Amino acid sequence: MPFAWRDTMGMGVSDLDAQHKLIIHSLNALEKAIRDRETAAIHTLFSRLLPFFKKHFAEEEAYFEKIKYPRRLQHKQLHAELLRVAADIYQQFMRAADDGGRLAAAADLQTFFEDYLVKHVIKEDMAAKPPAKQDQISDKSIMTLNQESEDARAQRVQLRNSDLEYALPQHLEHLLKRIEFVVPEPPEPRGEFPSFQALCESAIFRRLDTVLLFFQRYNPDLRRELAPFFLSSPKFREKFQAAISKHVLPVLWESRQVRLAATSLDLAKIDNDNFWTMIEPTLRAEIMNSWRLSWAEMRPVAGKQTDDGRTVIKIKDSLKQLREALQPDEPGDYDLPKVGRRELDVFASLLDVDTDWQDKLNMSWTIFVDLYEQEKDPRVFQQRAREGALRDFMLESFSKFPTEWLDFILLCCHANFPRVTSMFLDSFSRNYSAREATLPFTMRYLGLIAERPDIRHREIQSEDTYHRQRDELRKILTNKGT
């Protein structure tokens, strides 16, 4: 049965708690893959989990050393044993001669996972929890869920939001509810492509989706008044893929090195998910070189100077065609500036055939959510973060991602978190001396807000209402209300 994170499982250390949540997410994904007999998905999970466990254990051990946890040596030995068992299971999976053997190894991993979760996270890690944060911990801290369905999801949401029950006025009930996000998922991996070209294109789109679908998560209870930024729009994603097929990938198909490498591949053994691990490093490098070259060749170029000293910028036909292809059908579909050098750099940054950004983005997002709920919109009796904790973590985490994405991570938080207002964006961007160069899309958004003072006025009213309701709720919960 799937597991769900409970607040009592938290150590009170944001990074480590976020990693534990990701472990639970991976366990649920593994169970689903085993149930559906999806060996390709299981292989992907295997390949990600070992490096992740090594990183997680190293960070956990560093934390225990920092706080001088008395059992830190025993904990380190336990980590070593867990890694050894996981590595043995991985080798069992890789040596399996057929799907039956691979599924058996996957079942062993699931058992290992559950043993780790119950004995390590709930018991061993909780023993290191600071005394002020100790809770009554038992195996009941893990909640099992029914099969995924709309009814099950509704039950889960209700259960999450009713850890404690209060008789509240209806207009205050939202203050006890956690945020729920809708997160698009990529389709299942596909194989049996008729040609290398079809397989490669599908693999590129799937890798792009690990980034694009991250930005397309949304809060169904929140609607901003301006058009969404382009990376967050499914309609942009469709146009972007069509434009790539027409204007970018032809450069790749013209590569003699790509054509030669493609002839040696057994397409029957490759799908659009394991493609990047199955091809040779030289082919991966050639694909990336062609990708970057395609976008670079569209860049505007400087022409002759005019009599008054101005430089004429020449726009290539390929860029004009790209601009036309990416235009939204309706103004409200998404906001996309006129595509130039800056936008081309963003598009080029979205594909990385050597780094799968999905886990890193999702891990940071989990911490964003935790810090947001602790600082900006704290639940009752929840641990509260200091003022500025969300901003400071965002600034710190930005160094982990391509600089072209910083704008969109920030705007994604604005699109999903009610209290991350345009005023927060304005305050956040002041941390950068060259705001226009570092966060150009955020500054564009703030410029559009400045043209609509009514939006800022409604934000201020909403903030005032929130704080009044929080004060009213606090009085009720302390028996001081009427």
Buried (B, 14 or more C-beta within 10 A) or exposed (E): EBBBBBBBBBBEBBBBBBBBBBBBBBBBBBBBBBEEEBBBBBBBBBBBBBEBBBEBBEBBBEBBEEEEBEEBEEBBEBBEEBBEBBEEBBEBBEEBEEEEBBBBBBBBBBEBBBEBBBBBBBEBBBBBBEEEEEBEBEEEBBBEBEEEEEEEEEEBEEEBBEBEEEEBEEEBEBBBBEBEEEEBEBEEBBBEBEEBBEBBBBBBBBBBBBBBBBBBBBBEEEEBEBBBBBBBBEBBBEBBBEBBEEBBBEBBBEBEBBEEBBEEBEBEEBBBBBBBEBBEEEBBEBBBBBBBBBBEBBBBEEEEEEEEEEEEEEBEEBBEBBBEBBEBEEEEBBBBEEBBBEBBBBBBBBBBBEEBBBBBBBBBBBBBBBBBBBBBBBBEEBBEBEEEBBBBBBBEBBEEBBEBBBBBBBBBBBBBBBBBBBBBBBEBBEBBEEBEEBBBBBBBBBEBBEEEEEBBEEBEEEBEEBEEBBEBBEEBBEEEBE
